[in-house]
Amino acid sequence: MTNKKKTNRDEKNLTAKQRMAIARQKMPERDPNERNKDFKEVNLGLTEELAIREAQRCLQCKNAKCIEGCPVGIDIPGFIKKIAEGDFLGADELIRRDNDLPAVTGRVCPQETQCEIKCVRCKSDAPVAIGWLGRFVADYAMQHGKAAAKKVTGKTGNKVACIGSGPAGITCAGQLAKMGHDVTIFEAFHKPGGVLVYGIPEFRMPNEIVQSEIETLKKLGVKIETNVIVGRTVTIEQLTNDEGYDAVFIGVGAGLPSFMNIPGENLKGVYSANEYLTRSNLMEAYNRESDTPIIRGKKVCVIGGGNTAMDAVRTSKRLGAEQSIIVYRRAREQMPARAEEVKHAEEEGIEFEFLTTPVEVLGSDTGWVRAIRCVRMKLGEPDESGRRRPIPVEGSEFTIDCDQVVVAIGISANPLLTKATTGLKLNKWGYIEVDDNLMTSIPGVFAGGDIVRGSATVILAMGDGKTAAKNIDAYLQKQ
């Protein structure tokens, strides 16, 4: 029995010239004026025909630079070749050897700055759509009930605790389970998935996709305990000393919101992006029948220029805002958000105030937000990030009327776990310090993802989870 589909051409007989003649395929999308009113997914995914055609663009380089750009080291030419041949399930199986969340990374991973930017086709036209192809095969396997993960039979007898069920924790747990270790994930919220379920809206990452990947993880034998706050419900010392865990991986992310520290930030109607998105996504406040309320502003200002800011401002539009505005202190070219997310936001009617910084949130007599006072900025010399530093323009103050403000300027380390763990060394910003093997100052306790890096991408956290799993396995073998 085979799952291979008939291709339009014989894949083996395509010449490099024929492959180069194929233009990059377009991702089918929902109409902007329809999608900005609901939380259904924007990108519809490639069809089988589009996926095969896009896969035929791959030149199958012998020295594939795209693999070097992937933080989890997927065999990119290998799985794309299988797609071109119509072997979609084989492609999914190959991806899952290195990536435990292919349907997730295919949607939110910044391929354009990692694997795709390394594609040799960038020299002449557009890179192969590696991310879209990864999403395609993962979705195909899910839709056909044949996601490739299988329960491991050979067990080592070692117990490992993974704290946090976000990208780093899921990846670490999945890799360790494949090695035969007994793994339990401890999640503080009532639902597993971490930032994938509380931080990323349904229109970009459907919850059913995350839950499907979680179920695939469970098939490997990974156990998940929710509503467990490590640092309060239980400590790391109790996990290792009393509950018999031989090693621990900390992947709790960095969920403490940052604020601007300007007058008026304590007014009613000011949210951190963390709370705003968690209420809407995890607590389902976008549903008017939900038990968790959320303020539905008519004119919403979101401060920031990253992916979180894009998620928040597009959420506000879907919650009924008449005007949804991004206020960003640099120019469009310096925005850290993915180009696709900015494009989608513009198509959906999001407004942008570039080179603008709020200096005060203005309130009404009843303590509610009524406006933000801002100054115009100009770009000076590059700062430590490599981007040109924004400098205030004297005498440029102006106000933007609004009834809601969402602050999306970054996050920092949540001290709940770190302060409750004796002997855990932190850096000056409160993030966990690790050695080259991702081991912390406590033997047998490893860490990765945002709690080590600061705010980073899903795929970088997954790369840490994979690296940590390899080093945890080596540590346990030595023990």
C-alpha positions as CSV (number, residue, x, y, z in Angstrom):
1,M,0.0,0.0,0.0
2,T,1.4,3.4,-1.0
3,N,0.4,7.0,-0.3
4,K,2.3,8.4,-3.3
5,K,0.4,10.7,-5.6
6,K,0.8,10.9,-9.4
7,T,2.9,13.9,-10.3
8,N,2.6,16.0,-13.5
9,R,6.1,15.1,-14.5
10,D,8.6,12.4,-13.8
11,E,10.5,14.0,-10.9
12,K,13.7,12.2,-11.7
13,N,13.8,13.5,-15.2
14,L,13.5,17.2,-14.4
15,T,16.6,19.1,-15.4
16,A,18.0,22.0,-13.4
17,K,16.9,24.3,-16.1
18,Q,13.3,23.0,-16.0
19,R,13.3,23.4,-12.2
20,M,14.6,27.0,-12.4
21,A,11.8,27.8,-14.9
22,I,9.1,27.1,-12.2
23,A,8.0,30.2,-10.4
24,R,7.4,30.2,-6.7
25,Q,3.8,29.2,-6.0
26,K,1.4,31.5,-4.1
27,M,-0.1,30.6,-0.8
28,P,-4.0,30.7,-1.0
29,E,-5.4,33.2,1.5
30,R,-8.8,34.3,2.7
31,D,-10.1,37.7,1.6
32,P,-8.8,40.5,4.0
33,N,-12.3,42.1,4.4
34,E,-13.7,38.8,5.5
35,R,-10.9,37.4,7.6
36,N,-10.5,40.6,9.7
37,K,-13.9,40.0,11.2
38,D,-13.3,36.5,12.6
39,F,-10.5,34.3,14.0
40,K,-10.4,31.6,11.3
41,E,-7.0,31.0,9.8
42,V,-5.7,33.4,7.2
43,N,-3.5,31.1,5.1
44,L,-5.4,28.2,3.6
45,G,-2.4,26.0,2.9
46,L,-1.0,24.6,-0.4
47,T,-3.1,22.1,-2.4
48,E,-1.4,18.8,-3.4
49,E,-0.8,20.1,-6.9
50,L,0.7,23.4,-5.6
51,A,2.9,21.5,-3.1
52,I,4.3,19.1,-5.8
53,R,4.9,22.0,-8.1
54,E,6.7,24.0,-5.4
55,A,8.8,21.0,-4.4
56,Q,9.9,20.6,-8.0
57,R,11.6,24.0,-7.7
58,C,14.2,22.5,-5.3
59,L,17.6,21.9,-7.0
60,Q,18.5,19.2,-4.5
61,C,21.9,20.7,-3.8
62,K,24.5,18.3,-2.6
63,N,25.8,20.8,-0.1
64,A,22.4,22.0,1.1
65,K,22.9,25.4,2.9
66,C,19.2,25.4,3.9
67,I,19.9,22.7,6.5
68,E,22.5,24.9,8.1
69,G,19.8,27.6,8.5
70,C,17.4,25.3,10.3
71,P,17.9,25.4,14.1
72,V,16.7,21.8,14.4
73,G,18.6,20.5,11.4
74,I,15.7,19.0,9.3
75,D,16.7,17.1,6.1
76,I,15.1,19.8,3.9
77,P,16.1,18.5,0.5
78,G,15.1,15.0,1.6
79,F,11.6,15.8,2.6
80,I,11.0,18.1,-0.3
81,K,12.1,15.4,-2.7
82,K,9.5,13.1,-1.2
83,I,6.8,15.7,-1.8
84,A,7.9,16.1,-5.4
85,E,7.5,12.3,-5.8
86,G,4.1,12.5,-4.1
87,D,5.2,10.6,-1.0
88,F,3.6,13.0,1.5
89,L,3.5,10.7,4.5
90,G,7.2,9.8,3.9
91,A,8.0,13.5,3.9
92,D,6.2,13.9,7.2
93,E,8.0,11.0,8.8
94,L,11.4,12.4,7.7
95,I,10.6,15.9,9.1
96,R,9.5,14.4,12.4
97,R,12.9,12.8,13.0
98,D,14.1,16.3,13.9
99,N,11.0,18.4,14.4
100,D,8.3,17.5,16.8
101,L,6.1,20.4,15.7
102,P,6.1,20.6,11.9
103,A,2.6,21.9,11.6
104,V,3.5,24.7,14.0
105,T,6.8,25.7,12.5
106,G,5.3,25.6,9.1
107,R,3.0,28.4,10.2
108,V,5.1,30.6,12.6
109,C,8.8,29.9,11.9
110,P,10.6,32.8,10.3
111,Q,11.9,30.7,7.4
112,E,12.6,33.8,5.4
113,T,15.5,34.7,7.7
114,Q,16.7,31.1,8.4
115,C,16.5,28.2,6.0
116,E,15.0,30.0,3.0
117,I,17.5,32.8,3.0
118,K,20.2,30.1,2.5
119,C,18.4,28.7,-0.6
120,V,20.6,29.0,-3.7
121,R,17.6,30.2,-5.7
122,C,17.7,33.5,-3.8
123,K,20.6,34.5,-6.1
124,S,18.2,34.6,-9.1
125,D,14.6,34.6,-8.0
126,A,12.6,33.5,-4.9
127,P,13.7,30.7,-2.5
128,V,11.8,27.4,-2.3
129,A,8.9,27.8,0.1
130,I,10.3,25.4,2.7
131,G,7.9,26.5,5.5
132,W,4.8,26.2,3.4
133,L,5.9,22.7,2.3
134,G,6.6,21.6,5.9
135,R,3.1,22.8,6.9
136,F,1.6,21.0,3.9
137,V,3.0,17.5,4.8
138,A,2.2,17.9,8.5
139,D,-1.4,18.9,7.8
140,Y,-1.7,16.1,5.3
141,A,-0.6,13.5,7.8
142,M,-3.0,14.9,10.5
143,Q,-5.9,15.0,8.1
144,H,-5.3,11.4,7.2
145,G,-4.8,10.3,10.8
146,K,-1.3,9.2,10.2
147,A,1.1,11.5,12.0
148,A,4.3,9.7,12.2
149,A,5.1,9.5,15.9
150,K,5.0,6.0,17.4
151,K,5.3,4.9,21.0
152,V,8.8,3.8,22.0
153,T,9.2,0.3,23.3
154,G,12.8,0.2,24.6
155,K,12.9,2.1,27.9
156,T,16.0,3.3,29.8
157,G,14.4,3.5,33.2
158,N,15.4,7.2,33.6
159,K,12.8,9.8,34.6
160,V,13.0,13.3,33.2
161,A,10.9,16.3,34.1
162,C,10.3,19.1,31.5
163,I,8.9,22.3,33.0
164,G,6.8,24.2,30.5
165,S,4.9,22.8,27.5
166,G,5.9,25.5,25.0
167,P,8.1,24.8,22.0
168,A,11.3,24.1,24.0
169,G,9.6,21.8,26.5
170,I,7.6,19.9,23.8
171,T,10.7,19.4,21.7
172,C,12.9,18.3,24.6
173,A,10.2,15.9,25.8
174,G,9.6,14.4,22.4
175,Q,13.3,13.8,21.7
176,L,13.9,12.3,25.1
177,A,10.9,10.0,24.7
178,K,12.3,8.8,21.4
179,M,15.5,7.9,23.2
180,G,13.5,5.7,25.6
181,H,13.3,8.0,28.7
182,D,10.2,8.3,30.9
183,V,9.2,12.0,30.4
184,T,6.6,14.1,32.2
185,I,5.8,17.7,31.2
186,F,4.6,20.1,33.9
187,E,2.5,23.0,32.7
188,A,1.3,25.9,34.8
189,F,-1.8,26.6,32.7
190,H,-4.9,24.4,32.4
191,K,-4.0,23.6,28.8
192,P,-0.7,22.5,27.3
193,G,1.0,24.3,24.4
194,G,2.6,27.3,26.2
195,V,3.0,30.4,24.0
196,L,1.6,28.5,21.1
197,V,-1.9,28.6,22.8
198,Y,-1.8,31.7,24.9
199,G,0.4,34.0,22.8
200,I,-0.5,33.2,19.1
201,P,-4.0,33.9,17.9
202,E,-6.2,31.4,16.2
203,F,-6.0,33.2,12.8
204,R,-2.3,32.5,12.7
205,M,-2.1,29.2,14.7
206,P,-5.3,27.3,15.1
207,N,-5.6,25.7,18.5
208,E,-6.7,22.4,17.0
209,I,-3.3,22.2,15.2
210,V,-1.4,22.6,18.5
211,Q,-3.6,20.1,20.3
212,S,-3.1,17.6,17.4
213,E,0.7,17.9,17.8
214,I,0.3,17.5,21.6
215,E,-1.6,14.2,20.9
216,T,1.2,13.1,18.7
217,L,3.6,13.8,21.5
218,K,1.5,11.7,23.9
219,K,1.7,8.7,21.4
220,L,5.4,8.8,22.2
221,G,4.5,8.1,25.8
222,V,5.1,11.6,27.2
223,K,2.9,12.4,30.2
224,I,1.5,16.0,30.7
225,E,0.4,17.4,34.1
226,T,-1.4,20.7,33.9
227,N,-2.1,23.3,36.6
228,V,1.3,22.6,38.1
229,I,3.3,25.8,38.9
230,V,6.9,24.7,39.5
231,G,8.3,27.1,42.1
232,R,5.0,27.2,44.0
233,T,3.0,24.0,43.6
234,V,6.2,22.0,43.6
235,T,9.9,22.9,43.5
236,I,12.7,21.5,41.4
237,E,14.3,20.1,44.6
238,Q,11.2,18.2,45.3
239,L,11.0,16.8,41.8
240,T,14.6,15.5,42.0
241,N,14.8,14.5,45.7
242,D,11.3,13.4,46.5
243,E,9.8,12.3,43.2
244,G,12.8,10.6,41.7
245,Y,13.4,12.6,38.5
246,D,17.0,12.0,37.3
247,A,17.2,15.2,35.2
248,V,15.1,18.3,34.7
249,F,14.7,20.6,31.7
250,I,13.4,24.2,32.3
251,G,11.6,25.6,29.3
252,V,9.2,28.1,31.0
253,G,9.7,30.9,28.6
254,A,10.0,34.6,29.6
255,G,6.5,35.7,30.4
256,L,6.9,38.9,32.4
257,P,5.7,41.8,30.4
258,S,7.7,45.0,29.9
259,F,6.1,48.4,30.1
260,M,7.2,51.9,28.8
261,N,7.3,53.4,32.3
262,I,5.5,56.5,31.2
263,P,2.8,58.5,33.1
264,G,-0.7,57.0,32.7
265,E,0.2,53.3,32.1
266,N,-1.9,52.4,35.1
267,L,-5.1,53.8,33.6
268,K,-8.0,51.5,32.9
269,G,-7.9,50.3,29.3
270,V,-4.1,49.7,29.3
271,Y,-3.1,46.1,28.7
272,S,0.1,44.3,28.4
273,A,0.2,42.2,25.2
274,N,0.7,39.1,27.4
275,E,-2.6,39.6,29.2
276,Y,-4.5,40.8,26.1
277,L,-3.5,37.8,24.0
278,T,-3.8,35.3,26.9
279,R,-7.4,36.5,27.6
280,S,-8.4,36.4,24.0
281,N,-6.6,33.2,23.0
282,L,-6.3,30.8,25.9
283,M,-9.3,32.1,27.8
284,E,-11.3,32.4,24.5
285,A,-12.4,36.0,25.4
286,Y,-12.9,36.6,21.6
287,N,-16.1,34.5,22.1
288,R,-18.7,36.8,23.6
289,E,-20.1,33.9,25.6
290,S,-16.7,33.2,27.3
291,D,-16.5,33.6,31.1
292,T,-13.3,35.7,30.7
293,P,-14.0,39.3,29.8
294,I,-11.9,41.5,27.6
295,I,-12.3,45.2,26.8
296,R,-13.3,45.7,23.2
297,G,-11.9,49.1,22.3
298,K,-13.3,51.2,19.4
299,K,-9.9,52.9,18.7
300,V,-7.0,50.8,19.8
301,C,-3.3,51.7,19.8
302,V,-0.8,48.9,20.0
303,I,2.8,50.0,21.0
304,G,5.5,47.9,19.3
305,G,6.7,46.5,16.0
306,G,7.2,42.8,16.5
307,N,5.1,39.7,15.8
308,T,3.4,40.1,19.2
309,A,2.3,43.6,18.3
310,M,1.0,42.4,15.0
311,D,-1.0,39.6,16.8
312,A,-2.4,42.1,19.2
313,V,-3.4,44.8,16.7
314,R,-5.0,42.2,14.3
315,T,-6.8,40.7,17.3
316,S,-8.2,44.2,18.2
317,K,-9.6,44.6,14.7
318,R,-11.3,41.2,15.0
319,L,-12.8,42.1,18.3
320,G,-14.6,45.0,16.6
321,A,-12.3,48.0,16.7
322,E,-13.2,50.7,14.2
323,Q,-9.5,51.8,14.2
324,S,-6.5,49.6,15.0
325,I,-3.2,51.4,15.0
326,I,0.4,50.3,15.4
327,V,2.6,52.9,17.1
328,Y,6.3,52.1,16.4
329,R,9.3,54.2,17.2
330,R,11.4,53.2,14.1
331,A,10.6,53.0,10.4
332,R,8.8,50.2,8.6
333,E,12.1,48.7,7.4
334,Q,13.3,48.2,11.0
335,M,10.2,46.3,12.2
336,P,11.2,43.0,13.7
337,A,7.8,41.4,12.7
338,R,7.7,39.0,9.9
339,A,7.1,40.6,6.5
340,E,4.1,38.3,5.9
341,E,2.5,39.4,9.2
342,V,3.0,43.1,8.3
343,K,1.5,42.5,4.9
344,H,-1.5,40.7,6.3
345,A,-2.0,43.5,8.8
346,E,-1.9,46.2,6.1
347,E,-4.4,44.2,3.9
348,E,-6.8,44.0,6.9
349,G,-6.9,47.7,7.4
350,I,-4.4,48.1,10.2
351,E,-3.0,51.7,10.4
352,F,0.7,52.4,11.1
353,E,2.2,55.4,12.9
354,F,6.0,55.0,12.2
355,L,8.8,57.0,13.9
356,T,6.5,57.7,16.8
357,T,7.0,57.1,20.6
358,P,4.3,57.5,23.3
359,V,5.4,59.7,26.2
360,E,2.2,59.7,28.2
361,V,-1.2,57.9,28.4
362,L,-3.9,60.4,28.9
363,G,-7.0,59.6,30.9
364,S,-10.6,60.7,31.4
365,D,-12.2,62.0,34.6
366,T,-13.3,58.4,35.3
367,G,-9.8,56.9,35.0
368,W,-10.1,55.4,31.5
369,V,-7.8,55.9,28.6
370,R,-8.7,58.7,26.2
371,A,-5.5,59.3,24.2
372,I,-1.8,58.9,24.1
373,R,0.6,61.8,23.8
374,C,3.5,61.1,21.4
375,V,6.6,62.6,19.9
376,R,8.0,62.1,16.4
377,M,11.3,60.4,16.0
378,K,14.2,60.5,13.5
379,L,16.8,57.8,13.0
380,G,20.3,58.3,14.2
381,E,23.4,56.1,14.3
382,P,23.0,52.3,14.7
383,D,22.7,51.0,18.3
384,E,23.7,47.6,19.7
385,S,21.0,45.8,17.8
386,G,22.4,47.1,14.5
387,R,19.3,49.2,13.8
388,R,19.5,53.0,13.6
389,R,18.6,54.5,17.0
390,P,15.4,56.5,17.2
391,I,15.9,60.1,18.4
392,P,13.1,62.4,19.5
393,V,12.4,65.4,17.3
394,E,12.1,68.6,19.3
395,G,8.7,70.2,19.3
396,S,7.0,67.4,17.5
397,E,4.5,66.3,20.2
398,F,1.0,65.3,19.2
399,T,-1.9,63.2,20.5
400,I,-3.7,60.1,19.1
401,D,-7.2,59.7,20.5
402,C,-7.9,56.1,21.6
403,D,-9.9,54.2,24.2
404,Q,-7.5,51.3,24.6
405,V,-3.7,50.8,24.7
406,V,-1.9,47.5,24.3
407,V,1.8,47.5,25.2
408,A,3.8,45.0,23.1
409,I,7.4,46.1,23.6
410,G,9.0,42.9,24.9
411,I,9.1,40.5,27.8
412,S,11.5,39.6,30.6
413,A,12.2,36.6,32.7
414,N,9.4,35.6,35.1
415,P,11.1,35.2,38.5
416,L,8.6,32.8,40.0
417,L,10.6,29.6,39.3
418,T,14.1,31.1,39.3
419,K,13.7,32.8,42.7
420,A,12.3,29.6,44.3
421,T,15.2,27.5,43.1
422,T,18.2,27.4,45.4
423,G,21.6,27.5,43.6
424,L,20.3,28.5,40.2
425,K,22.7,31.0,38.7
426,L,21.1,33.9,36.8
427,N,22.5,36.7,34.7
428,K,22.0,40.4,35.4
429,W,18.7,40.4,33.4
430,G,17.3,37.5,35.5
431,Y,17.7,34.8,32.8
432,I,19.1,31.4,33.6
433,E,22.8,31.0,32.9
434,V,23.8,27.7,31.2
435,D,27.0,26.1,29.9
436,D,27.8,24.9,26.4
437,N,25.6,21.8,27.1
438,L,22.7,23.9,28.3
439,M,23.2,22.7,31.9
440,T,22.5,25.2,34.6
441,S,24.6,25.7,37.7
442,I,22.7,22.8,39.3
443,P,24.0,19.4,38.1
444,G,21.3,17.5,36.1
445,V,19.1,20.6,35.6
446,F,19.1,22.0,32.0
447,A,17.4,25.0,30.5
448,G,16.6,26.5,27.1
449,G,14.4,28.8,25.1
450,D,13.3,32.3,26.2
451,I,14.2,31.7,29.9
452,V,17.8,31.5,28.7
453,R,17.8,33.6,25.5
454,G,15.3,36.3,26.3
455,S,12.5,36.8,23.7
456,A,13.3,34.7,20.7
457,T,11.5,32.6,18.0
458,V,9.6,29.3,18.3
459,I,12.2,27.5,16.2
460,L,15.1,28.7,18.3
461,A,13.4,27.5,21.4
462,M,12.9,24.1,19.7
463,G,16.5,24.0,18.7
464,D,17.4,24.5,22.4
465,G,15.0,21.7,23.4
466,K,16.6,19.3,20.9
467,T,20.1,20.2,22.0
468,A,19.2,19.9,25.7
469,A,17.6,16.4,25.0
470,K,20.8,15.2,23.4
471,N,22.9,16.5,26.4
472,I,20.5,15.2,29.0
473,D,20.7,11.7,27.4
474,A,24.5,11.9,27.5
475,Y,24.4,13.1,31.2
476,L,22.1,10.2,32.2
477,Q,24.3,7.7,30.5
478,K,27.3,8.9,32.4
479,Q,25.3,8.7,35.7
